[in-house]
Amino acid sequence: MKLILHWMIACILLAIVASGCTEMSSPRATPPPSTEQVVTPFPTPTPRTDGALLGTWYLKAMTGPGGSSPVQTISPQMDATFTGQGVVSGFAGCNHYSGQYTLTGEVLQGGLGIGVGPVVATLMYCTETSDIEARYLNHLQNAASYSITGDTLTLTDNAGSALVFQRTAYGPTAVPRGL
């Protein structure tokens, strides 16, 4: 019996020694998550600009769809100033306004693609000009294309309504014939 006990103790000791000589595989500790965020840059679209559009333009004519219903320009002069930062602002006959514009780069039937708005304006009420001013701001916000020929800028919406501007002040006269 002593011999069996010695053999059992010897086997247990041998097993302990043998297990100490082999490498035990234990789960590897995963490093703690990094506190730094990895940002994958997306290509930022380059804002489209058109140097010919920049500056102040004075309203010369305003028409309804397809050139119908020409509106007489009003005094004081209505205008639009386009900046290189995508802002359009100006005077709408009674109120000052401002908004964003974006050049889409599309070539459309009426010229190059443009989106304007939303436009915000001061809140004065002028009986003589309120209807024309509302129409002007509506046409401006609905502009879908623009074209520049010489010193004339034309903003056209999808229905064919147009705002026609020129670089120099126009004055309080009727819409020129032929528009």
C-alpha positions in Angstrom: 0.0 0.0 0.0 2.9 2.3 0.7 4.3 1.5 -2.7 1.0 2.5 -4.4 0.9 5.7 -2.3 4.5 6.6 -3.3 3.7 5.9 -7.0 0.6 8.2 -6.8 2.6 11.0 -5.1 5.4 10.5 -7.7 2.9 10.7 -10.6 1.3 13.8 -9.1 4.7 15.5 -8.7 5.7 14.5 -12.2 2.5 15.9 -13.5 3.0 19.2 -11.6 6.6 19.5 -12.9 5.6 18.6 -16.4 2.8 21.2 -16.5 5.2 23.8 -15.2 7.5 23.2 -18.1 5.0 23.8 -20.8 3.6 27.2 -21.8 0.1 27.7 -20.7 -2.0 29.6 -23.2 -4.1 32.1 -21.6 -6.3 34.6 -23.2 -4.4 37.7 -24.2 -5.5 40.9 -22.6 -6.8 43.3 -25.1 -5.4 46.8 -24.8 -7.8 49.4 -23.5 -9.6 51.3 -26.3 -7.8 54.4 -27.5 -9.2 57.7 -26.4 -8.0 59.2 -29.7 -10.6 59.2 -32.5 -9.4 58.3 -35.9 -11.1 60.6 -38.4 -11.3 59.5 -41.9 -11.3 62.7 -44.0 -14.0 62.9 -46.7 -13.3 65.1 -49.7 -14.9 68.4 -49.1 -16.5 69.8 -52.1 -14.8 72.9 -53.3 -17.3 75.8 -53.2 -18.0 76.9 -56.8 -17.4 80.5 -57.5 -17.8 82.7 -60.5 -15.9 85.9 -60.4 -18.2 87.4 -63.0 -21.1 87.1 -60.6 -19.4 88.8 -57.7 -20.3 92.4 -56.9 -23.4 94.6 -56.9 -26.1 94.3 -59.6 -29.0 96.8 -60.0 -32.4 95.5 -61.0 -33.3 96.6 -64.5 -36.4 94.4 -65.1 -38.6 91.7 -63.6 -40.9 89.5 -65.6 -43.3 86.7 -65.0 -43.2 83.2 -66.6 -41.8 83.3 -70.1 -41.2 87.0 -70.0 -44.8 87.9 -69.3 -46.0 90.7 -67.1 -43.0 93.0 -67.0 -42.8 95.1 -63.8 -41.7 98.6 -63.8 -38.6 99.1 -61.7 -39.1 101.2 -58.6 -37.2 104.0 -56.9 -35.2 103.7 -54.8 -33.1 101.2 -56.8 -33.4 97.5 -56.0 -30.1 95.6 -56.0 -28.3 92.4 -55.2 -24.7 92.0 -54.1 -23.1 88.6 -54.5 -20.0 87.8 -52.3 -17.3 85.1 -52.7 -18.5 83.6 -49.4 -21.9 82.5 -50.9 -23.9 85.4 -49.5 -26.4 87.5 -51.5 -27.7 90.7 -49.9 -29.2 93.9 -51.0 -32.1 96.3 -51.0 -35.6 95.2 -52.2 -37.3 98.6 -52.5 -38.3 99.0 -48.9 -36.4 96.3 -46.9 -32.8 95.1 -46.8 -32.4 91.4 -47.3 -29.7 88.7 -47.0 -29.4 85.0 -47.8 -27.1 82.2 -49.0 -26.6 81.2 -52.6 -24.9 78.2 -54.1 -23.6 77.7 -57.6 -24.4 74.1 -58.6 -22.0 73.9 -61.6 -24.8 72.5 -63.8 -25.3 73.8 -67.3 -29.0 74.5 -67.7 -31.2 75.9 -70.5 -31.3 79.3 -68.9 -27.6 79.4 -68.0 -25.6 78.0 -65.1 -27.3 76.4 -62.0 -27.8 78.5 -58.9 -29.8 78.1 -55.7 -30.7 81.1 -53.5 -32.2 81.1 -50.1 -33.7 81.2 -47.7 -33.7 84.9 -47.8 -34.5 87.0 -44.7 -35.5 90.6 -44.8 -36.2 93.5 -42.5 -39.8 94.0 -41.6 -40.8 97.5 -42.7 -44.0 97.9 -44.6 -44.1 100.3 -47.5 -47.5 100.6 -49.2 -46.1 101.7 -52.6 -43.6 98.9 -52.9 -44.7 95.9 -50.9 -46.2 93.9 -53.8 -43.2 94.5 -56.0 -40.8 93.7 -53.2 -42.6 90.5 -52.4 -42.5 89.4 -56.0 -38.8 90.3 -56.3 -37.8 88.3 -53.2 -40.0 85.4 -54.4 -38.3 85.4 -57.8 -34.9 85.7 -56.2 -35.4 82.7 -53.9 -36.8 80.6 -56.8 -33.8 81.3 -59.1 -32.6 78.1 -60.7 -30.1 79.5 -63.3 -28.1 82.6 -64.1 -26.4 84.0 -67.1 -24.1 86.9 -67.6 -23.8 88.7 -70.9 -21.6 91.8 -70.8 -22.8 93.9 -67.9 -26.2 92.1 -67.7 -27.1 89.4 -65.2 -30.3 87.4 -65.6 -31.7 85.1 -62.9 -34.4 82.7 -64.2 -36.6 80.3 -62.3 -38.0 77.0 -63.6 -41.2 78.7 -64.7 -39.2 81.2 -66.9 -39.7 84.2 -64.6 -36.7 86.5 -64.7 -34.8 89.1 -62.8 -32.6 91.2 -65.1 -29.8 93.2 -63.5 -27.0 95.4 -64.7 -23.8 96.6 -63.2 -24.7 100.3 -63.1 -27.7 101.9 -61.3 -30.7 101.8 -63.6 -33.1 104.4 -62.2 -36.9 104.6 -61.8 -38.0 104.1 -65.4 -40.2 101.5 -67.1 -39.0 98.2 -68.3 -37.1 98.6 -71.5 -38.9 97.4 -74.7 -37.8 94.1 -76.1 -37.5 92.1 -72.8 
